[in-house]
Amino acid sequence: MFTLAQARHLLATLRPRVDELIVLRADLAELHADLADGGASPHGGLPEVKALEARIYGILDELGEHDIQVKGYAPVLLDFAGEREGRPVLWCWLEGDRDIGWYHRLECGFAGRRKLNA
C-alpha cells in the first residue's frame, strides 16, 4: 500500500525509466512498420526487434518489482495501491500526466477515475 506521497515519490524516482519505456515503444513501433513494408529501417531488423522487446519487458518487470501495477503500455497507465477515506483505491497515472492526479476505487477501474483535490 502506498500513501499518495509515497506513490508520487516513487513515480518521480522511476520517471526516467518510464520515459525510456515510451521512447523504446516508439522505436519498436517504427521498426515494426518499416519491416512490415519490406523496407529497411534505421532501427535495424529482427535482432533489434528482439532487443527492444527485451528492454521494454525489463522496464515493465522493474516497475512490477516496485509493486506498481502496469495497466497499459500504449499509452502507459500505472496504478499504485493505496487507501483514501478508509477505502482501497488505486492512485492512477496516465502517460501525459505531470503527476499522480487521479484515483479510482478498485471495483470501478479506469472508468471510475476521479480527480484528486490534493
N, C-alpha and C positions, 0 to 999 in steps of 0.2 A: 504494500500500500504506500502510495506517495501522497504527501501533502502537496498542495498546489505549488508552493515554493520549491519543494524538492523536485517536482516534475519539471518546473521551469528551469531550475539549475541544471538538471541532467540534460535537458534538451539543448541548453546553451553550450554545455560541455561537449556534447556529441554533434553539434550542428555542423562542424567541418566534415564529419563522416556522412551526414545526411546530404550535404551539398555535393560531396563526391559521388554519392549514390545517384543523384539527379543527373550529373554530368555523364556518368557511366551508362545510365539508362538511355540518354540521348545518343551517345556514341553507338550503343548496341542497336538502337532503332535505325540509325542511319546505315550502319553496316548491313543489317538485315535487308533494308530497302535496296541498297546498292547491289548486293548479291542476288536478290530476287530478280533484278533487272538483267542479270547475267553480266553485269559490268564489273569493272574494277572499283575498289574502294580505297580511299586514303587511310581507312581504318584497318585494312588488311583483308583477311579471308577467314576461313573456318577456324583455324587455330586461334585467331584473335576473338572470334565469337565465343569460343570456349573460355578463353582467358577473361573476357569481360564478364561473362556469366559467373565465373568463379569469384571474381572480385565483388560483384553485386551480392551474391549469396553470402560471401564472407561478411559484408557490412550488415546484411539482414540478420545473420546469426549473431553478430556483435550486439545489435540492438536488442535482440531477444535475450541475450545473456544479462542485460541490464533490466530485465522484466518489462521491457517496452513491448506492447502489442502492436505488431505491424499489420494494419488492416488493409492497406493498399500500397501499391508500388508505383502506379501511374494514374493519378498523382499519389505522392507519398502521403499516407494517412497513418498517424501514430496515436495510440491510446495509452494512457498511464492510469492504472487502477488507483482509485482514491476514495475519499468519503466527503460528502457535503451534506450538512444538516442531518447527520446520523444515517444517511442513506448511501449505499455503494454507488459510485459513479465512475466514469472514465473521463479524465482530463483529455481533451481532444485537440490535436494539432494537425492541420491540413497544409500541405505544401502551398506556399504563398503567404501563409500567416506569419506575422512577425514574431509572435509569441503564442503561448497557450492562452487562448481567449475564449474557449468553448468547453463545455462538458455535456455529457448525456448520461442518463440512467442506464444501467446495464441492459435492462429489458427493452429499452426503446431504440437502441442502436443509433446510427448516424442520423436517421430521420428525426430523432428526438433531441438533436443538438440545441443547446441554449447558450446564449452569450453570457459570459461571466461579467459581473459588475466590478469584480476586484481587479 
